[in-house]
Amino acid sequence: MSEEAPTTVGGMIEAVYQRFDNATLSYGHGTDNPWDEAVYLVLGITGCADDEASLRLPVASAERERIKALAGRRVDERAPLAHLLGECQFMGQRFFVEPGVMVPRSPIGYLLGEPLSDWIAPGITRIVDLCAGVGCLGILAAQRYPMSRVTLVELEPQAAALARKNVALHNLGERVEVIQGDACQWLAGETGQWDLILTNPPYVNVADMQTLPEEYRHEPELGLAAGADGLALVDAFLPELAAHLKPNGVFLCEVGASAPAMQRKYPDLPIEWLELPHGGEGVFVWPPQLFQSRLGSF
């Protein structure tokens, strides 16, 4: 971005866009193209609304300098923009993030509530989010199912601490609990039952871990890698589900690009792959209580 950079919101967006478009960047942490990334940065710093009227608003000198500095870091460091900003927008809501944690982006967020009404009743009361990261899915679930109490289980202390901050940010402390610990061990040791067990676990297989763009290497490997076929965590969860879901409970899970491996490994598992109108891949729902007789083969 030149020293003659424009001083309006629209001008700054255009200048940042040109810089990003000319760089070798990868997207996928909240945006999928350089224009949306530029909008994300400029509006994130200025606090302006995402509308046409905002484009003509002036940008203060200090904000212009910060935008230029963060645009430079985005290009030079290949860091996810959410890490640089210290927060992200997901499903139109604000969540705290930091370098070293996963950036929220799961398509599960768009499914909670009405899109899953055929599977999940609006009056459910017990939800657990396994591998919860900074808590976005569990928080969204608490909002979509207002009668529920939600437990977030996250292994990484940094992410669990941010999840607690995000729970407080969304004023859900009375209904949402954060537990820092291993999700597999926690589930195996629990005796309770839930209406909904949801998870966006690590699911990147060994081969794909070797080819991830640089932006993803700013996230913890523990939050991405899941063994040879990307299903290490799912393999651990499946045998526990029938015992830990209520009679009409469901398991909602994202396996992303490891969906073909899931289909090959569990061809007789009666799961429903869900349509994802907002993008993404590999999200399924499974009501294991209806199929307990098949669990012995998994």
C-alpha positions in Angstrom: 0.0 0.0 0.0 1.6 3.3 -1.1 2.1 6.4 1.0 -0.6 8.0 -1.0 -3.2 5.6 0.3 -6.8 6.8 0.2 -8.4 8.1 3.4 -12.0 6.7 3.1 -13.3 3.3 4.0 -14.0 2.4 0.4 -10.6 3.6 -0.7 -8.8 1.7 2.0 -10.7 -1.5 1.1 -9.7 -1.1 -2.6 -6.0 -0.5 -1.6 -5.9 -3.5 0.7 -7.6 -5.6 -1.9 -5.0 -4.7 -4.5 -2.2 -5.6 -2.1 -3.8 -9.0 -1.2 -4.7 -9.8 -4.8 -1.1 -9.3 -5.9 0.2 -11.5 -3.0 0.4 -15.3 -2.7 -2.2 -15.8 0.0 -4.5 -18.6 0.9 -8.0 -18.0 2.3 -10.3 -20.1 4.4 -10.3 -18.5 7.9 -13.5 -16.6 7.5 -13.2 -15.5 3.9 -12.4 -17.2 0.6 -11.1 -14.3 -1.6 -9.0 -11.2 -1.4 -11.9 -8.7 -1.6 -13.7 -10.1 1.4 -10.5 -10.3 3.3 -9.8 -6.6 2.6 -13.4 -5.8 3.8 -12.9 -7.9 6.9 -9.7 -6.0 7.8 -10.8 -2.5 7.1 -14.2 -2.8 8.8 -12.7 -4.8 11.6 -10.3 -1.8 12.4 -12.7 1.0 11.8 -15.8 -0.6 13.3 -17.9 0.6 10.3 -21.0 -1.2 9.1 -20.8 -3.4 6.0 -23.0 -1.1 3.9 -22.7 1.3 1.0 -22.9 4.4 3.1 -19.8 3.4 5.1 -17.7 3.4 2.0 -17.6 7.3 2.0 -16.7 7.6 5.6 -13.2 9.0 6.5 -10.7 6.7 8.2 -8.7 8.3 11.0 -4.9 8.5 10.6 -4.2 6.0 13.4 -6.6 3.5 11.9 -5.1 3.9 8.5 -1.6 3.1 9.9 -2.9 0.1 11.7 -4.6 -1.2 8.6 -1.4 -0.7 6.6 0.6 -2.5 9.3 -1.8 -5.5 9.6 -2.1 -5.8 5.8 1.7 -6.0 5.6 1.8 -8.7 8.3 -0.9 -10.6 6.5 1.2 -10.7 3.4 4.6 -11.1 5.0 3.7 -13.6 7.7 0.9 -15.4 5.9 -0.9 -15.3 9.3 -4.7 -15.7 9.5 -6.3 -12.2 9.7 -8.3 -13.2 12.8 -5.1 -13.9 14.7 -3.8 -10.4 13.7 -7.0 -8.8 14.8 -7.5 -10.8 18.0 -11.1 -11.6 17.2 -13.2 -12.9 14.4 -16.8 -12.6 13.1 -18.5 -15.9 12.8 -22.2 -16.2 12.0 -22.4 -12.5 12.4 -21.1 -12.6 16.0 -17.9 -11.6 17.6 -15.5 -14.2 19.1 -12.1 -13.7 20.7 -9.2 -15.6 19.2 -5.4 -15.4 19.5 -2.3 -16.7 17.7 -2.0 -20.3 18.5 -5.7 -21.3 18.5 -8.0 -22.5 15.8 -10.0 -19.9 13.9 -13.8 -20.6 14.0 -15.1 -21.5 10.6 -17.2 -24.7 10.9 -20.3 -25.0 8.7 -22.0 -26.6 11.7 -22.7 -23.1 12.9 -25.1 -22.6 10.0 -27.0 -25.8 10.8 -27.9 -25.3 14.4 -31.6 -24.4 15.1 -34.2 -24.4 12.3 -32.0 -26.2 9.6 -31.8 -29.3 11.9 -35.4 -29.2 13.2 -36.1 -32.6 11.7 -33.4 -34.1 13.9 -33.2 -31.9 17.0 -36.2 -30.5 18.9 -36.0 -26.8 19.9 -36.7 -27.6 23.5 -33.6 -29.8 24.1 -32.0 -29.3 27.5 -28.5 -30.9 27.4 -25.8 -30.3 24.9 -22.0 -31.0 24.8 -19.5 -29.7 22.4 -16.4 -31.9 22.2 -13.1 -30.4 20.9 -14.8 -27.0 21.5 -11.9 -24.7 20.6 -12.7 -21.1 21.6 -16.3 -22.1 22.1 -18.2 -20.7 19.1 -20.3 -23.8 18.2 -21.3 -24.4 21.8 -22.2 -20.8 22.3 -24.3 -20.8 19.1 -26.0 -24.0 20.2 -26.9 -22.3 23.6 -28.4 -19.4 21.7 -30.4 -21.6 19.2 -31.7 -23.9 22.0 -32.6 -21.5 24.8 -33.8 -24.3 27.2 -30.4 -26.0 27.1 -27.4 -26.2 29.3 -24.2 -26.6 27.3 -20.8 -28.1 28.2 -17.7 -27.2 26.2 -14.8 -29.6 26.4 -11.4 -28.5 25.1 -8.0 -29.9 25.6 -5.8 -26.9 25.0 -5.6 -24.5 28.0 -5.2 -21.4 25.8 -8.3 -22.2 23.8 -10.3 -23.2 26.9 -9.4 -19.9 28.5 -10.6 -18.0 25.4 -13.8 -20.1 25.4 -14.5 -18.8 28.9 -14.0 -15.3 27.7 -16.3 -15.9 24.8 -19.0 -17.4 27.0 -18.8 -14.2 29.2 -18.8 -12.0 26.1 -22.1 -13.5 25.1 -23.6 -13.4 28.6 -24.1 -17.2 28.8 -22.2 -18.0 32.0 -25.3 -19.3 33.7 -26.0 -21.9 31.0 -22.6 -22.7 29.5 -19.7 -24.5 31.3 -16.2 -24.9 29.9 -14.1 -27.9 30.9 -10.4 -28.1 30.0 -9.5 -31.7 29.3 -9.2 -34.5 26.8 -12.6 -34.9 25.1 -12.2 -38.7 24.5 -11.3 -39.4 28.1 -14.0 -37.0 29.4 -16.7 -38.7 27.4 -15.6 -42.2 28.3 -15.7 -41.2 32.0 -19.1 -39.6 32.0 -22.3 -41.3 33.1 -24.8 -38.6 32.0 -26.7 -38.5 28.7 -27.2 -35.6 26.2 -29.8 -34.6 23.7 -27.0 -33.4 21.3 -23.3 -34.3 21.2 -21.7 -32.0 18.6 -18.1 -31.9 17.5 -15.8 -30.3 15.0 -12.7 -32.4 15.9 -9.3 -32.5 14.2 -9.8 -34.4 10.9 -6.8 -33.7 8.6 -5.1 -36.8 7.5 -1.3 -37.4 7.3 -1.1 -36.7 3.5 -3.1 -33.5 3.7 -1.1 -32.2 6.7 2.0 -32.1 4.4 0.3 -29.8 1.9 -1.5 -27.3 4.1 -1.0 -23.7 3.1 1.2 -21.5 5.3 -1.9 -19.8 6.9 -3.0 -23.1 8.5 0.5 -23.7 10.0 -0.2 -20.7 12.4 -2.9 -22.9 14.0 -2.0 -25.7 16.4 -1.2 -29.0 14.8 -3.1 -30.7 17.6 -6.3 -28.9 16.3 -5.8 -30.2 12.8 -4.0 -33.6 12.6 -6.1 -36.8 13.2 -4.0 -39.7 12.2 -3.4 -41.6 8.9 -7.0 -41.3 7.7 -8.2 -38.2 9.6 -10.6 -40.1 11.8 -8.7 -40.7 15.0 -11.0 -38.7 17.2 -14.2 -39.9 15.4 -13.0 -43.5 15.9 -12.8 -42.8 19.7 -16.1 -41.1 19.9 -18.3 -43.6 18.0 -18.3 -46.5 20.6 -19.3 -44.1 23.4 -22.3 -42.5 21.7 -25.2 -44.9 22.4 -24.4 -44.8 26.1 -24.2 -41.1 26.2 -27.1 -39.9 24.2 -30.7 -39.8 25.3 -33.2 -42.1 23.4 -33.9 -39.4 20.8 -30.4 -37.8 21.0 -28.1 -37.2 18.0 -24.4 -36.9 17.2 -23.5 -34.0 14.9 -20.0 -34.1 13.5 -17.7 -32.5 10.9 -15.0 -34.6 9.2 -14.4 -32.2 6.3 -12.3 -33.7 3.5 -12.1 -37.0 5.4 -15.7 -37.7 4.5 -14.7 -40.3 1.8 -12.5 -42.1 4.4 -15.4 -42.1 6.8 -17.7 -43.7 4.1 -15.1 -46.3 3.3 -14.3 -47.1 6.9 -18.0 -47.3 8.2 -20.0 -48.3 5.1 -22.9 -49.7 7.2 -23.1 -46.8 9.6 -26.5 -45.2 9.0 -25.5 -41.6 9.0 -27.1 -38.7 7.1 -24.7 -36.3 5.2 -26.1 -32.8 5.4 -26.4 -30.2 2.7 -24.2 -27.2 3.5 -25.7 -24.2 1.6 -23.0 -21.8 3.0 -20.0 -23.9 2.0 -17.8 -26.5 3.6 -18.0 -30.3 3.4 -18.3 -33.5 5.4 -20.9 -32.8 8.1 -23.1 -35.7 9.2 -25.8 -36.4 11.8 -26.3 -39.8 13.4 -29.0 -41.0 15.8 -27.0 -44.0 17.2 -29.7 -45.0 19.8 -31.8 -46.2 16.8 -29.0 -48.5 15.6 -27.4 -49.9 18.8 -27.4 -53.4 17.3 -24.8 -52.3 14.7 -22.3 -50.9 17.2 -20.5 -54.1 17.8 -18.9 -54.0 14.4 -17.3 -50.6 15.0 
